[in-house]
Structures are given as structure tokens and as C-alpha cells.
Amino acid sequence: MQAGNIIGDVSVQTANNPITGFFNVSSGLKLVTSNAPIDVGVEAYHTSHHWPSTLRLATSNAYVLSVYITLPD
């Protein structure tokens, strides 16, 4: 799976397929896969001062290749 700009909460779950690409999120991002790696870049920002942006990455029977996270001001 590849993705681009995302606004709001997003949850992606897959099996036997890698999750790659750059995600620009404003709230929460959850990426879950099995039997495949995760290789993503994430820019996480939030529009509310009350709730932080969240990021969850999980994989089984594979590994997280790399994650590049940017937290803009």
C-alpha cells in the first residue's frame, strides 16, 4: 500500500503486502501488516492543542525497514 496526504485518523491493515510511502497526517495513523515490511516517512501535525497526533506501526513475521518522522512546529 502506498499513500500520500491524509487528514484525520487512518488505520490500514494488510497481509502479505508491504506498506510504503509518505504519510502526512493531522491526527492518528495506524499501520499494521503481517508477512511484509513497513518502510514509511511520516509528517505528523495536529490542529488541536488538546490532543496529540499518534502513530502506531506493527508488523509480524517481518520488520520495520525504516521510519522517518517529522514533527513540524
N, C-alpha and C positions, 0 to 999 in steps of 0.2 A: 504494500500500500504506500502511496506517495501522497503528500498533502501540501497545502500552502497556507494561506491566511484562514484563521478560524476565530470566530468571535463567540464567546460563551463557553460552556462546558462541552467537552467532547470526550467520548470513550470509544476506543477502537479495539476490537478483539478479533484475532485471526489465528489460524493454524496452518503450518507448513508454508507460510509466506512471510518474507521479511517485511519489516516496517522501516521505511527510509524516507528521507526528505527533510524539509524545513517547516516547522510549525510556528506560527505567530499567534499566540493565544492571549485572551484577555481574562480568563477565569481559571478553568481547570482542564488539564489534559491527562488522559489515562490511556496508555498504550500497552496492550497485553498480547503476547503471541506465544506459540509453542512450536518447537522444532524449527525455529528460524531466528535469525538475529535481529536486533534493533540497532539502527545507525541513523541518528537524527540530530538536527540542530533545533533549538527551541528559543524563541524570544517570548518571555513571559512578562506581561504587564497587567496591571489591574486598574480599573476605573473607580473602584471604591476604596476608600481609606479604612473600611471596616473589615473587609475580607481579603486575605492574601490569595494570590494565584497559587495553584497546586499542580504538581507534576508527579505522576506515578508511572514507572516503567517496570514491566515484569515479563520475563521470558523463562520458559522451561525447556530443557534439553538443547539449549543453545546459549548464547551470550549476548551481552550488550556490547556491540563493537565500539561505539563512541557516542557521546552526548556532548554537545556544545550548547551551553545555556547562557543567554544574555538577559540581564535584568535592567532595562532602561530606567532612567530617572522618572 
